[in-house]
């Protein structure tokens, strides 16, 4: 493996003591060489940092903020601290699937025009119970232009690409598009994706690459209405700024799909999440 293939997993944390051990274990147990892990703590008042330090692994660096900082600033700081050619931002509650890092890195190596590799993720609850074994990346197999993928995401009415835990970025385009922005607070990931995907392709495979955790306190369950509003604002921003190639009726199709997708998602979460 060449030194230029260093892969960085950055984990922004804030009061994540409950799941950070599971999260970090899923990274450090990956069968992969040339790995660094950056944990950027945004001012936790629980045991998050002490749990991370208990791993005593040379691949892990911990950076602590002196006071609480906004989520978008912590995400940006975590990425800026990385040294890898490839970067994955892993949320503190989530889990990386076995072999996923090496798999997604190889996808990017084999597809030099791709700026991001994506894949399906599972949905789990607070107790690691699987709510959905496979979600996302539908219709994205192979390598496709970023703007095409963005339009497909908009028309799907939801985040087809997945949360950052399911995405591996090439570091150069990611760095060019920092900082992460709270322009649409509940579409923090999609706002940045839209800028990055102007710079190249997206490559995907059918392999489940991560598990995204939902719980009663998560945005995905309790703030559905605000998510819908922010997705619609994000879609308008794409269209108005010509970040996608628009066709007649796209805005209306996106609105209808967004409402439908949100309704279905909330039913599933409210029935299954304890």
ZAMARGU-4260 file (C-alpha; in steps of 0.2 Angstrom, whole numbers, plus 5000, padded with zeros to 4 digits):
<rodrens>
0) 5000/5000/5000 | 5007/5017/4995 | 5008/5031/5008 | 4997/5041/4997 | 4983/5029/5001
5) 4982/5035/5020 | 4964/5035/5025 | 4957/5046/5039 | 4942/5043/5049 | 4937/5059/5058
10) 4924/5057/5072 | 4917/5074/5079 | 4910/5070/5096 | 4899/5079/5109 | 4892/5069/5124
15) 4893/5053/5115 | 4899/5042/5129 | 4885/5029/5126 | 4890/5023/5109 | 4908/5030/5106
20) 4916/5014/5112 | 4906/5004/5099 | 4909/5017/5086 | 4928/5018/5088 | 4930/4999/5090
25) 4921/4997/5073 | 4935/5008/5065 | 4950/5001/5074 | 4945/4983/5070 | 4945/4986/5051
30) 4957/4975/5041 | 4966/4990/5033 | 4983/4997/5033 | 4987/5016/5033 | 4973/5022/5044
35) 4972/5037/5055 | 4958/5041/5067 | 4955/5059/5072 | 4942/5062/5087 | 4937/5080/5088
40) 4927/5083/5104 | 4916/5098/5104 | 4916/5101/5122 | 4909/5086/5130 | 4904/5086/5148
45) 4902/5067/5150 | 4915/5053/5148 | 4917/5053/5129 | 4935/5059/5129 | 4941/5047/5143
50) 4933/5032/5134 | 4942/5037/5118 | 4959/5039/5127 | 4956/5022/5135 | 4960/5014/5118
55) 4978/5019/5119 | 4980/5016/5100 | 4994/5026/5091 | 4982/5028/5076 | 4970/5039/5086
60) 4972/5057/5090 | 4961/5067/5101 | 4958/5085/5100 | 4947/5094/5113 | 4938/5110/5112
65) 4939/5122/5127 | 4921/5125/5126 | 4906/5119/5117 | 4906/5123/5098 | 4893/5121/5085
70) 4891/5105/5075 | 4896/5112/5058 | 4912/5120/5066 | 4917/5103/5074 | 4914/5094/5058
75) 4925/5106/5049 | 4938/5106/5062 | 4939/5086/5062 | 4941/5086/5043 | 4954/5100/5043
80) 4964/5090/5056 | 4965/5074/5045 | 4981/5070/5034 | 4973/5056/5023 | 4971/5055/5004
85) 4954/5049/5008 | 4942/5055/5022 | 4927/5048/5031 | 4917/5058/5043 | 4910/5046/5055
90) 4896/5051/5067 | 4899/5046/5085 | 4883/5035/5086 | 4887/5025/5070 | 4896/5009/5066
95) 4907/5005/5051 | 4904/4988/5043 | 4918/4976/5042 | 4929/4978/5027 | 4920/4994/5022
100) 4935/5006/5023 | 4946/4996/5012 | 4932/4993/5000 | 4927/5011/4998 | 4945/5016/4996
105) 4948/5004/4982 | 4933/5010/4973 | 4940/5028/4973 | 4957/5021/4968 | 4950/5012/4953
110) 4939/5027/4948 | 4951/5042/4948 | 4937/5054/4943 | 4926/5050/4958 | 4926/5062/4972
115) 4916/5051/4984 | 4912/5033/4986 | 4894/5029/4993 | 4885/5013/4998 | 4869/5007/5007
120) 4869/5008/5026 | 4859/4998/5039 | 4847/5007/5051 | 4849/5002/5070 | 4842/5008/5086
125) 4850/5012/5103 | 4851/4994/5107 | 4859/4989/5091 | 4843/4981/5085 | 4842/4982/5066
130) 4827/4992/5060 | 4832/4991/5041 | 4845/4980/5035 | 4848/4990/5019 | 4844/5008/5015
135) 4850/5021/5003 | 4861/5021/4987 | 4847/5015/4977 | 4850/5016/4958 | 4868/5022/4961
140) 4878/5007/4956 | 4894/5010/4946 | 4901/5027/4943 | 4890/5042/4939 | 4892/5061/4936
145) 4890/5070/4953 | 4877/5082/4946 | 4866/5067/4939 | 4867/5059/4957 | 4862/5076/4965
150) 4847/5077/4954 | 4842/5059/4957 | 4843/5063/4976 | 4833/5078/4975 | 4819/5069/4965
155) 4819/5055/4978 | 4814/5067/4991 | 4827/5061/5003 | 4846/5057/5006 | 4850/5044/4994
160) 4868/5046/4996 | 4867/5043/5015 | 4874/5051/5030 | 4893/5055/5031 | 4896/5038/5039
165) 4891/5029/5023 | 4902/5041/5012 | 4921/5041/5009 | 4928/5057/5001 | 4943/5060/4991
170) 4952/5073/5002 | 4956/5086/4989 | 4939/5090/4984 | 4932/5089/5002 | 4945/5102/5008
175) 4941/5113/4993 | 4923/5113/4999 | 4925/5116/5017 | 4918/5122/5029 | 4903/5112/5032
180) 4888/5124/5033 | 4873/5126/5043 | 4864/5135/5029 | 4851/5121/5030 | 4853/5115/5048
185) 4845/5097/5045 | 4853/5095/5028 | 4871/5098/5034 | 4878/5084/5025 | 4868/5086/5008
190) 4873/5105/5007 | 4891/5100/5007 | 4889/5085/4996 | 4881/5097/4983 | 4896/5107/4982
195) 4908/5093/4982 | 4899/5083/4968 | 4901/5098/4956 | 4919/5093/4955 | 4918/5075/4949
200) 4909/5058/4949 | 4901/5047/4963 | 4905/5028/4963 | 4894/5016/4972 | 4893/4997/4975
205) 4880/4986/4983 | 4890/4982/4999 | 4882/4989/5015 | 4896/5000/5022 | 4889/5007/5039
210) 4875/5007/5052 | 4866/5023/5055 | 4859/5024/5073 | 4842/5032/5076 | 4834/5035/5094
215) 4821/5045/5102 | 4833/5060/5103 | 4839/5059/5085 | 4835/5072/5072 | 4828/5059/5061
220) 4814/5054/5073 | 4808/5070/5081 | 4811/5084/5069 | 4803/5077/5053 | 4794/5093/5049
225) 4809/5103/5050 | 4819/5091/5039 | 4806/5092/5026 | 4807/5111/5026 | 4826/5110/5025
230) 4826/5097/5011 | 4814/5108/5001 | 4825/5123/5004 | 4840/5113/4999 | 4831/5107/4983
235) 4827/5125/4978 | 4845/5130/4981 | 4851/5117/4969 | 4839/5123/4956 | 4841/5142/4958
240) 4860/5140/4958 | 4860/5129/4943 | 4869/5115/4953 | 4860/5102/4944 | 4853/5101/4926
245) 4834/5104/4929 | 4820/5098/4919 | 4802/5104/4918 | 4792/5099/4934 | 4807/5094/4944
250) 4803/5106/4958 | 4786/5099/4960 | 4791/5081/4959 | 4804/5084/4972 | 4791/5092/4984
255) 4779/5077/4982 | 4793/5064/4985 | 4799/5073/5000 | 4783/5073/5009 | 4780/5055/5004
260) 4797/5049/5009 | 4796/5059/5026 | 4779/5051/5030 | 4785/5034/5027 | 4801/5036/5037
265) 4792/5043/5052 | 4780/5029/5052 | 4794/5016/5052 | 4804/5025/5065 | 4789/5028/5077
270) 4784/5010/5076 | 4801/5002/5079 | 4812/5015/5088 | 4810/5012/5107
</rodrens>
